[in-house]
Amino acid sequence: MIRRAKWRVLPLLSTLALAGCGGSQSKTASSGNADTLTERQRDSMLSTSRIPGARGVGAAMRAADATSKGIRAADSVSP
């Protein structure tokens, strides 16, 4: 019974170890070529995918756009 538990935990620990190793370099330094898409373009593509939770990315982008639009409108109003 203890052996089974060890095999269930081993993949989790190895995944966490690999995830912790990837954040030390910048995005352009980690790969030889620079990414051609902006973060907004990547998020836009993600929001249209069928990945669970992807619709939330689109909703967050729309909320951020609405907030930015309201801030720009308030800044442009002259007294």
PDB file as gemmi writes it, atoms N, CA and C in Angstrom:
CRYST1    1.000    1.000    1.000  90.00  90.00  90.00 P 1                      
ATOM      1  N   MET A   1       0.821  -1.189   0.000  1.00  0.00           N  
ATOM      2  CA  MET A   1       0.000   0.000   0.000  1.00  0.00           C  
ATOM      3  C   MET A   1       0.869   1.258   0.000  1.00  0.00           C  
ATOM      4  N   ILE A   2       1.992   1.245   0.694  1.00  0.00           N  
ATOM      5  CA  ILE A   2       2.881   2.403   0.713  1.00  0.00           C  
ATOM      6  C   ILE A   2       3.522   2.590  -0.657  1.00  0.00           C  
ATOM      7  N   ARG A   3       3.808   1.506  -1.357  1.00  0.00           N  
ATOM      8  CA  ARG A   3       4.406   1.610  -2.684  1.00  0.00           C  
ATOM      9  C   ARG A   3       3.474   2.313  -3.659  1.00  0.00           C  
ATOM     10  N   ARG A   4       2.183   2.044  -3.589  1.00  0.00           N  
ATOM     11  CA  ARG A   4       1.221   2.714  -4.459  1.00  0.00           C  
ATOM     12  C   ARG A   4       1.216   4.219  -4.214  1.00  0.00           C  
ATOM     13  N   ALA A   5       1.227   4.618  -2.978  1.00  0.00           N  
ATOM     14  CA  ALA A   5       1.215   6.041  -2.649  1.00  0.00           C  
ATOM     15  C   ALA A   5       2.469   6.724  -3.180  1.00  0.00           C  
ATOM     16  N   LYS A   6       3.593   6.046  -3.125  1.00  0.00           N  
ATOM     17  CA  LYS A   6       4.838   6.628  -3.613  1.00  0.00           C  
ATOM     18  C   LYS A   6       4.752   6.874  -5.117  1.00  0.00           C  
ATOM     19  N   TRP A   7       4.157   5.977  -5.865  1.00  0.00           N  
ATOM     20  CA  TRP A   7       4.048   6.149  -7.312  1.00  0.00           C  
ATOM     21  C   TRP A   7       3.032   7.213  -7.685  1.00  0.00           C  
ATOM     22  N   ARG A   8       2.104   7.513  -6.822  1.00  0.00           N  
ATOM     23  CA  ARG A   8       1.158   8.597  -7.092  1.00  0.00           C  
ATOM     24  C   ARG A   8       1.783   9.954  -6.832  1.00  0.00           C  
ATOM     25  N   VAL A   9       2.665  10.038  -5.885  1.00  0.00           N  
ATOM     26  CA  VAL A   9       3.289  11.302  -5.512  1.00  0.00           C  
ATOM     27  C   VAL A   9       4.462  11.636  -6.418  1.00  0.00           C  
ATOM     28  N   LEU A  10       5.142  10.635  -6.928  1.00  0.00           N  
ATOM     29  CA  LEU A  10       6.337  10.845  -7.742  1.00  0.00           C  
ATOM     30  C   LEU A  10       6.085  11.723  -8.971  1.00  0.00           C  
ATOM     31  N   PRO A  11       5.035  11.496  -9.775  1.00  0.00           N  
ATOM     32  CA  PRO A  11       4.804  12.383 -10.922  1.00  0.00           C  
ATOM     33  C   PRO A  11       4.519  13.825 -10.501  1.00  0.00           C  
ATOM     34  N   LEU A  12       3.819  14.006  -9.417  1.00  0.00           N  
ATOM     35  CA  LEU A  12       3.519  15.349  -8.929  1.00  0.00           C  
ATOM     36  C   LEU A  12       4.796  16.083  -8.525  1.00  0.00           C  
ATOM     37  N   LEU A  13       5.663  15.402  -7.799  1.00  0.00           N  
ATOM     38  CA  LEU A  13       6.911  16.026  -7.373  1.00  0.00           C  
ATOM     39  C   LEU A  13       7.812  16.360  -8.554  1.00  0.00           C  
ATOM     40  N   SER A  14       7.877  15.466  -9.536  1.00  0.00           N  
ATOM     41  CA  SER A  14       8.719  15.739 -10.703  1.00  0.00           C  
ATOM     42  C   SER A  14       8.159  16.894 -11.523  1.00  0.00           C  
ATOM     43  N   THR A  15       6.853  17.010 -11.608  1.00  0.00           N  
ATOM     44  CA  THR A  15       6.244  18.136 -12.319  1.00  0.00           C  
ATOM     45  C   THR A  15       6.547  19.447 -11.616  1.00  0.00           C  
ATOM     46  N   LEU A  16       6.435  19.461 -10.314  1.00  0.00           N  
ATOM     47  CA  LEU A  16       6.747  20.674  -9.570  1.00  0.00           C  
ATOM     48  C   LEU A  16       8.217  21.058  -9.697  1.00  0.00           C  
ATOM     49  N   ALA A  17       9.084  20.076  -9.699  1.00  0.00           N  
ATOM     50  CA  ALA A  17      10.515  20.360  -9.841  1.00  0.00           C  
ATOM     51  C   ALA A  17      10.820  20.946 -11.210  1.00  0.00           C  
ATOM     52  N   LEU A  18      10.206  20.418 -12.248  1.00  0.00           N  
ATOM     53  CA  LEU A  18      10.427  20.946 -13.595  1.00  0.00           C  
ATOM     54  C   LEU A  18       9.825  22.331 -13.759  1.00  0.00           C  
ATOM     55  N   ALA A  19       8.691  22.574 -13.153  1.00  0.00           N  
ATOM     56  CA  ALA A  19       8.065  23.890 -13.256  1.00  0.00           C  
ATOM     57  C   ALA A  19       8.897  24.948 -12.544  1.00  0.00           C  
ATOM     58  N   GLY A  20       9.552  24.587 -11.478  1.00  0.00           N  
ATOM     59  CA  GLY A  20      10.377  25.541 -10.743  1.00  0.00           C  
ATOM     60  C   GLY A  20      11.666  25.888 -11.451  1.00  0.00           C  
ATOM     61  N   CYS A  21      12.083  25.078 -12.381  1.00  0.00           N  
ATOM     62  CA  CYS A  21      13.354  25.324 -13.075  1.00  0.00           C  
ATOM     63  C   CYS A  21      13.221  26.281 -14.246  1.00  0.00           C  
ATOM     64  N   GLY A  22      12.029  26.542 -14.729  1.00  0.00           N  
ATOM     65  CA  GLY A  22      11.884  27.289 -15.967  1.00  0.00           C  
ATOM     66  C   GLY A  22      11.862  28.791 -15.856  1.00  0.00           C  
ATOM     67  N   GLY A  23      11.795  29.388 -14.699  1.00  0.00           N  
ATOM     68  CA  GLY A  23      11.581  30.817 -14.606  1.00  0.00           C  
ATOM     69  C   GLY A  23      12.813  31.670 -14.431  1.00  0.00           C  
ATOM     70  N   SER A  24      14.010  31.141 -14.598  1.00  0.00           N  
ATOM     71  CA  SER A  24      15.199  31.923 -14.303  1.00  0.00           C  
ATOM     72  C   SER A  24      15.667  32.788 -15.465  1.00  0.00           C  
ATOM     73  N   GLN A  25      15.263  32.502 -16.700  1.00  0.00           N  
ATOM     74  CA  GLN A  25      15.713  33.260 -17.855  1.00  0.00           C  
ATOM     75  C   GLN A  25      14.570  34.077 -18.424  1.00  0.00           C  
ATOM     76  N   SER A  26      14.916  35.142 -19.127  1.00  0.00           N  
ATOM     77  CA  SER A  26      13.884  35.933 -19.788  1.00  0.00           C  
ATOM     78  C   SER A  26      13.367  35.164 -20.994  1.00  0.00           C  
ATOM     79  N   LYS A  27      12.248  35.622 -21.564  1.00  0.00           N  
ATOM     80  CA  LYS A  27      11.638  34.907 -22.675  1.00  0.00           C  
ATOM     81  C   LYS A  27      12.537  34.896 -23.907  1.00  0.00           C  
ATOM     82  N   THR A  28      13.179  36.001 -24.200  1.00  0.00           N  
ATOM     83  CA  THR A  28      14.015  36.031 -25.397  1.00  0.00           C  
ATOM     84  C   THR A  28      15.332  35.296 -25.174  1.00  0.00           C  
ATOM     85  N   ALA A  29      15.818  35.256 -23.951  1.00  0.00           N  
ATOM     86  CA  ALA A  29      17.080  34.568 -23.685  1.00  0.00           C  
ATOM     87  C   ALA A  29      16.893  33.058 -23.631  1.00  0.00           C  
ATOM     88  N   SER A  30      15.694  32.589 -23.294  1.00  0.00           N  
ATOM     89  CA  SER A  30      15.489  31.156 -23.163  1.00  0.00           C  
ATOM     90  C   SER A  30      15.406  30.466 -24.516  1.00  0.00           C  
ATOM     91  N   SER A  31      14.956  31.167 -25.543  1.00  0.00           N  
ATOM     92  CA  SER A  31      14.900  30.571 -26.862  1.00  0.00           C  
ATOM     93  C   SER A  31      15.734  31.409 -27.816  1.00  0.00           C  
ATOM     94  N   GLY A  32      16.192  30.787 -28.853  1.00  0.00           N  
ATOM     95  CA  GLY A  32      17.048  31.470 -29.794  1.00  0.00           C  
ATOM     96  C   GLY A  32      16.324  32.548 -30.582  1.00  0.00           C  
ATOM     97  N   ASN A  33      15.036  32.341 -30.857  1.00  0.00           N  
ATOM     98  CA  ASN A  33      14.300  33.326 -31.638  1.00  0.00           C  
ATOM     99  C   ASN A  33      13.288  34.050 -30.762  1.00  0.00           C  
ATOM    100  N   ALA A  34      13.031  35.289 -31.094  1.00  0.00           N  
ATOM    101  CA  ALA A  34      12.093  36.096 -30.321  1.00  0.00           C  
ATOM    102  C   ALA A  34      10.665  35.732 -30.711  1.00  0.00           C  
ATOM    103  N   ASP A  35       9.749  35.822 -29.769  1.00  0.00           N  
ATOM    104  CA  ASP A  35       8.347  35.550 -30.027  1.00  0.00           C  
ATOM    105  C   ASP A  35       7.762  36.695 -30.837  1.00  0.00           C  
ATOM    106  N   THR A  36       6.992  36.377 -31.861  1.00  0.00           N  
ATOM    107  CA  THR A  36       6.467  37.418 -32.735  1.00  0.00           C  
ATOM    108  C   THR A  36       5.096  37.919 -32.305  1.00  0.00           C  
ATOM    109  N   LEU A  37       4.418  37.226 -31.392  1.00  0.00           N  
ATOM    110  CA  LEU A  37       3.095  37.646 -30.943  1.00  0.00           C  
ATOM    111  C   LEU A  37       3.200  38.437 -29.650  1.00  0.00           C  
ATOM    112  N   THR A  38       2.353  39.443 -29.515  1.00  0.00           N  
ATOM    113  CA  THR A  38       2.296  40.193 -28.273  1.00  0.00           C  
ATOM    114  C   THR A  38       1.492  39.384 -27.257  1.00  0.00           C  
ATOM    115  N   GLU A  39       1.548  39.813 -26.006  1.00  0.00           N  
ATOM    116  CA  GLU A  39       0.798  39.119 -24.961  1.00  0.00           C  
ATOM    117  C   GLU A  39      -0.699  39.212 -25.231  1.00  0.00           C  
ATOM    118  N   ARG A  40      -1.151  40.348 -25.718  1.00  0.00           N  
ATOM    119  CA  ARG A  40      -2.578  40.521 -26.022  1.00  0.00           C  
ATOM    120  C   ARG A  40      -3.007  39.582 -27.143  1.00  0.00           C  
ATOM    121  N   GLN A  41      -2.167  39.419 -28.159  1.00  0.00           N  
ATOM    122  CA  GLN A  41      -2.502  38.510 -29.255  1.00  0.00           C  
ATOM    123  C   GLN A  41      -2.567  37.067 -28.771  1.00  0.00           C  
ATOM    124  N   ARG A  42      -1.631  36.682 -27.912  1.00  0.00           N  
ATOM    125  CA  ARG A  42      -1.658  35.318 -27.366  1.00  0.00           C  
ATOM    126  C   ARG A  42      -2.913  35.106 -26.517  1.00  0.00           C  
ATOM    127  N   ASP A  43      -3.246  36.112 -25.692  1.00  0.00           N  
ATOM    128  CA  ASP A  43      -4.440  35.986 -24.851  1.00  0.00           C  
ATOM    129  C   ASP A  43      -5.703  35.937 -25.699  1.00  0.00           C  
ATOM    130  N   SER A  44      -5.735  36.694 -26.786  1.00  0.00           N  
ATOM    131  CA  SER A  44      -6.885  36.686 -27.673  1.00  0.00           C  
ATOM    132  C   SER A  44      -7.058  35.319 -28.320  1.00  0.00           C  
ATOM    133  N   MET A  45      -5.972  34.725 -28.756  1.00  0.00           N  
ATOM    134  CA  MET A  45      -6.040  33.380 -29.338  1.00  0.00           C  
ATOM    135  C   MET A  45      -6.471  32.359 -28.285  1.00  0.00           C  
ATOM    136  N   LEU A  46      -5.967  32.516 -27.081  1.00  0.00           N  
ATOM    137  CA  LEU A  46      -6.330  31.603 -26.008  1.00  0.00           C  
ATOM    138  C   LEU A  46      -7.819  31.701 -25.679  1.00  0.00           C  
ATOM    139  N   SER A  47      -8.361  32.916 -25.698  1.00  0.00           N  
ATOM    140  CA  SER A  47      -9.763  33.101 -25.323  1.00  0.00           C  
ATOM    141  C   SER A  47     -10.721  32.436 -26.300  1.00  0.00           C  
ATOM    142  N   THR A  48     -10.290  32.186 -27.530  1.00  0.00           N  
ATOM    143  CA  THR A  48     -11.156  31.526 -28.513  1.00  0.00           C  
ATOM    144  C   THR A  48     -10.933  30.021 -28.569  1.00  0.00           C  
ATOM    145  N   SER A  49     -10.012  29.498 -27.769  1.00  0.00           N  
ATOM    146  CA  SER A  49      -9.740  28.064 -27.796  1.00  0.00           C  
ATOM    147  C   SER A  49     -10.767  27.305 -26.957  1.00  0.00           C  
ATOM    148  N   ARG A  50     -10.684  26.001 -27.022  1.00  0.00           N  
ATOM    149  CA  ARG A  50     -11.624  25.152 -26.287  1.00  0.00           C  
ATOM    150  C   ARG A  50     -11.045  24.674 -24.968  1.00  0.00           C  
ATOM    151  N   ILE A  51      -9.972  25.276 -24.523  1.00  0.00           N  
ATOM    152  CA  ILE A  51      -9.359  24.907 -23.255  1.00  0.00           C  
ATOM    153  C   ILE A  51     -10.286  25.328 -22.119  1.00  0.00           C  
ATOM    154  N   PRO A  52     -10.468  24.478 -21.097  1.00  0.00           N  
ATOM    155  CA  PRO A  52     -11.327  24.866 -19.978  1.00  0.00           C  
ATOM    156  C   PRO A  52     -10.829  26.158 -19.321  1.00  0.00           C  
ATOM    157  N   GLY A  53     -11.728  27.101 -19.127  1.00  0.00           N  
ATOM    158  CA  GLY A  53     -11.382  28.374 -18.507  1.00  0.00           C  
ATOM    159  C   GLY A  53     -10.946  29.434 -19.496  1.00  0.00           C  
ATOM    160  N   ALA A  54     -10.868  29.101 -20.779  1.00  0.00           N  
ATOM    161  CA  ALA A  54     -10.411  30.071 -21.784  1.00  0.00           C  
ATOM    162  C   ALA A  54     -11.407  31.218 -21.943  1.00  0.00           C  
ATOM    163  N   ARG A  55     -12.676  30.961 -21.739  1.00  0.00           N  
ATOM    164  CA  ARG A  55     -13.666  32.033 -21.842  1.00  0.00           C  
ATOM    165  C   ARG A  55     -13.433  33.091 -20.780  1.00  0.00           C  
ATOM    166  N   GLY A  56     -12.899  32.698 -19.644  1.00  0.00           N  
ATOM    167  CA  GLY A  56     -12.590  33.644 -18.581  1.00  0.00           C  
ATOM    168  C   GLY A  56     -11.507  34.630 -18.998  1.00  0.00           C  
ATOM    169  N   VAL A  57     -10.570  34.177 -19.831  1.00  0.00           N  
ATOM    170  CA  VAL A  57      -9.527  35.066 -20.339  1.00  0.00           C  
ATOM    171  C   VAL A  57     -10.163  36.147 -21.205  1.00  0.00           C  
ATOM    172  N   GLY A  58     -11.096  35.749 -22.064  1.00  0.00           N  
ATOM    173  CA  GLY A  58     -11.789  36.723 -22.911  1.00  0.00           C  
ATOM    174  C   GLY A  58     -12.609  37.699 -22.085  1.00  0.00           C  
ATOM    175  N   ALA A  59     -13.275  37.198 -21.052  1.00  0.00           N  
ATOM    176  CA  ALA A  59     -14.072  38.078 -20.193  1.00  0.00           C  
ATOM    177  C   ALA A  59     -13.183  39.068 -19.453  1.00  0.00           C  
ATOM    178  N   ALA A  60     -12.035  38.623 -18.999  1.00  0.00           N  
ATOM    179  CA  ALA A  60     -11.101  39.515 -18.310  1.00  0.00           C  
ATOM    180  C   ALA A  60     -10.555  40.570 -19.259  1.00  0.00           C  
ATOM    181  N   MET A  61     -10.296  40.190 -20.506  1.00  0.00           N  
ATOM    182  CA  MET A  61      -9.816  41.163 -21.493  1.00  0.00           C  
ATOM    183  C   MET A  61     -10.882  42.217 -21.781  1.00  0.00           C  
ATOM    184  N   ARG A  62     -12.141  41.784 -21.898  1.00  0.00           N  
ATOM    185  CA  ARG A  62     -13.227  42.749 -22.141  1.00  0.00           C  
ATOM    186  C   ARG A  62     -13.397  43.693 -20.951  1.00  0.00           C  
ATOM    187  N   ALA A  63     -13.280  43.174 -19.734  1.00  0.00           N  
ATOM    188  CA  ALA A  63     -13.394  44.015 -18.540  1.00  0.00           C  
ATOM    189  C   ALA A  63     -12.255  45.027 -18.483  1.00  0.00           C  
ATOM    190  N   ALA A  64     -11.054  44.589 -18.813  1.00  0.00           N  
ATOM    191  CA  ALA A  64      -9.902  45.497 -18.814  1.00  0.00           C  
ATOM    192  C   ALA A  64     -10.060  46.564 -19.886  1.00  0.00           C  
ATOM    193  N   ASP A  65     -10.590  46.175 -21.045  1.00  0.00           N  
ATOM    194  CA  ASP A  65     -10.819  47.154 -22.114  1.00  0.00           C  
ATOM    195  C   ASP A  65     -11.853  48.194 -21.697  1.00  0.00           C  
ATOM    196  N   ALA A  66     -12.925  47.742 -21.044  1.00  0.00           N  
ATOM    197  CA  ALA A  66     -13.960  48.671 -20.596  1.00  0.00           C  
ATOM    198  C   ALA A  66     -13.423  49.637 -19.550  1.00  0.00           C  
ATOM    199  N   THR A  67     -12.603  49.130 -18.649  1.00  0.00           N  
ATOM    200  CA  THR A  67     -12.009  49.983 -17.621  1.00  0.00           C  
ATOM    201  C   THR A  67     -11.063  51.002 -18.253  1.00  0.00           C  
ATOM    202  N   SER A  68     -10.253  50.570 -19.187  1.00  0.00           N  
ATOM    203  CA  SER A  68      -9.327  51.481 -19.870  1.00  0.00           C  
ATOM    204  C   SER A  68     -10.085  52.538 -20.657  1.00  0.00           C  
ATOM    205  N   LYS A  69     -11.176  52.126 -21.300  1.00  0.00           N  
ATOM    206  CA  LYS A  69     -11.986  53.078 -22.065  1.00  0.00           C  
ATOM    207  C   LYS A  69     -12.583  54.130 -21.140  1.00  0.00           C  
ATOM    208  N   GLY A  70     -13.062  53.704 -19.972  1.00  0.00           N  
ATOM    209  CA  GLY A  70     -13.627  54.649 -19.005  1.00  0.00           C  
ATOM    210  C   GLY A  70     -12.576  55.616 -18.474  1.00  0.00           C  
ATOM    211  N   ILE A  71     -11.380  55.128 -18.231  1.00  0.00           N  
ATOM    212  CA  ILE A  71     -10.301  55.986 -17.737  1.00  0.00           C  
ATOM    213  C   ILE A  71      -9.903  57.005 -18.805  1.00  0.00           C  
ATOM    214  N   ARG A  72      -9.793  56.540 -20.057  1.00  0.00           N  
ATOM    215  CA  ARG A  72      -9.449  57.470 -21.145  1.00  0.00           C  
ATOM    216  C   ARG A  72     -10.536  58.532 -21.316  1.00  0.00           C  
ATOM    217  N   ALA A  73     -11.809  58.133 -21.177  1.00  0.00           N  
ATOM    218  CA  ALA A  73     -12.905  59.088 -21.318  1.00  0.00           C  
ATOM    219  C   ALA A  73     -12.867  60.115 -20.192  1.00  0.00           C  
ATOM    220  N   ALA A  74     -12.565  59.670 -18.973  1.00  0.00           N  
ATOM    221  CA  ALA A  74     -12.503  60.601 -17.840  1.00  0.00           C  
ATOM    222  C   ALA A  74     -11.317  61.532 -17.966  1.00  0.00           C  
ATOM    223  N   ASP A  75     -10.207  61.074 -18.532  1.00  0.00           N  
ATOM    224  CA  ASP A  75      -9.033  61.915 -18.711  1.00  0.00           C  
ATOM    225  C   ASP A  75      -9.232  62.963 -19.794  1.00  0.00           C  
ATOM    226  N   SER A  76     -10.082  62.651 -20.779  1.00  0.00           N  
ATOM    227  CA  SER A  76     -10.230  63.577 -21.896  1.00  0.00           C  
ATOM    228  C   SER A  76     -11.296  64.645 -21.649  1.00  0.00           C  
ATOM    229  N   VAL A  77     -12.049  64.522 -20.581  1.00  0.00           N  
ATOM    230  CA  VAL A  77     -13.077  65.522 -20.270  1.00  0.00           C  
ATOM    231  C   VAL A  77     -12.407  66.770 -19.732  1.00  0.00           C  
ATOM    232  N   SER A  78     -12.718  67.903 -20.360  1.00  0.00           N  
ATOM    233  CA  SER A  78     -12.119  69.144 -19.876  1.00  0.00           C  
ATOM    234  C   SER A  78     -13.066  69.821 -18.896  1.00  0.00           C  
ATOM    235  N   PRO A  79     -12.541  70.499 -17.871  1.00  0.00           N  
ATOM    236  CA  PRO A  79     -13.403  71.118 -16.839  1.00  0.00           C  
ATOM    237  C   PRO A  79     -14.151  72.322 -17.325  1.00  0.00           C  
TER     238      PRO A  79                                                      
END                                                                             
